[in-house]
């Protein structure tokens, strides 16, 4: 395991946990997060066996930089056409699933319908990214989880930042520390109708390091290795700009992007 795991629970808590879980399951039976059928005792996660087998997982081969999945047989690491000629500030990006079917719907419900209970489901999927060979060989206990920030107006409207919620839950699951060290200081135009270069220019000056206050100390990123967390990776423009700030202004040694889904 490349990370320390959740905090060790007290002996009393370990003894009472099965009783409490059985009581909660009696009042609120566990249901599959996708099809909502009751989960049997053999199910340890959030999905029934059928829905878990149908998850659109990201599997090799995929681009070694942006994680885009390709059909076909590749016997070596490759860089896709979209990444050729691009100077991205992160080392590489890896996603747990493709943004299709049930995963796309779960992300949408969590992000836009304020179904915060789904953060556990999505964080469990996000945990799969740490099994990527390049991360599996790292001691991730020394790394730092950092969320992609929302602009203040959008976060107030949504009432939470989905990336920060995923960071917090993933930190609980892994023991990897999380810190909200970035801030979005400028709202940007929609990226939907912009080409690759226009997207990057549109985001310049949109992010900054969060400044410490006397009532709030911000974790230092100097010399740290960062896992930059977001819900969905699309073009990489946003995460690359965040990584640029973390490296150039924050002094981070390395930035790797992990997301629940790859768009």
Buried (B, 14 or more C-beta within 10 A) or exposed (E): EBBEEEEEEEEEEEEEEEEEEEEEEEEEEBEBBBEEEEBEEEBEBBBBEEBBEBBBBBEEBBBBBBBBBEEEEEEEEEEBEBBEEBEBBBBBBBBBBBBEBBBBEBBBBBBEEEEEEBBBBBBBBBBBBBEBEEBEEBEBBEBBBBBBBBBEEEBEEEEBBBBBBBBBBBBBBBBBBBBBBBBBEEEBEEBEEBEEEEBBEBBEEBBBBBEEEEEEEBBBBEEBBBBBBBBBBBBBBBBBBBBBBBBEEBEBBBBBBBBBBBB
